[in-house]
Amino acid sequence: MSITAPAQVRRARPADAAPIAVVHVRSWQGAYRGLLPQEYLDGLDPAARTEPWRRALERDGWPETGTIVAVSDGRVGGFANFGPTRDTDAGGTRVGEIPAIYVLPEAWGTGLGRGLMTAALSQLAACGFESATLWVLDSNARARRFYARAGWTADGSAKQDDIGGALVTEVRYGRPVP
């Protein structure tokens, strides 16, 4: 996908499931190369993720929970999820979360991710959330720089997870919702 036009950010629809699955897989394969086992990344398949995405999009809790997509030249180039935090220690009931934000690798550095982040934070603000959190692999320097430029800071929380047979550490970031 070539990003040649400004992206439109809109609410995702069930018909977006297949392109979201492609973005999800291709972004993981690009972003996590060298951070997760290559065999695991090579085995990711958009077709296997399409139906779960379709079901999730059919039952979203809009406007407080949902998925948004960035569309450029008529194609989905990225997506973000938002909703209430899943963390019991995040500091209250008006804390939102961005559990996922992914953009096709060829769209990195184009502003697509920044547009998705701004839209997700705006949606959280419209729903009355006062702050937000997200989790990122501690070894994902590119993503951590992206979040820092957007005003996110590590809050000192960390957790370990097994992804594809690799034990990884994720760190939590937070920021006020504008």
Buried (B, 14 or more C-beta within 10 A) or exposed (E): BEBEEEBEBEBBBEEBBBBBBBBBBBBBBBBBEEBBEEEBBEEBEBEEBBEEBBEBBEEBEBEBBBBBBBBBEEBBBBBBBBBBBEBEEBEEEBBBBBBBBBBBBEBBEBBBBBBBBBBBBBBBBEBEBBBBBBBBBBBBEEBBEBBEEBEBEBBEBEEEEEBBEEEBEBBBBBBEBE
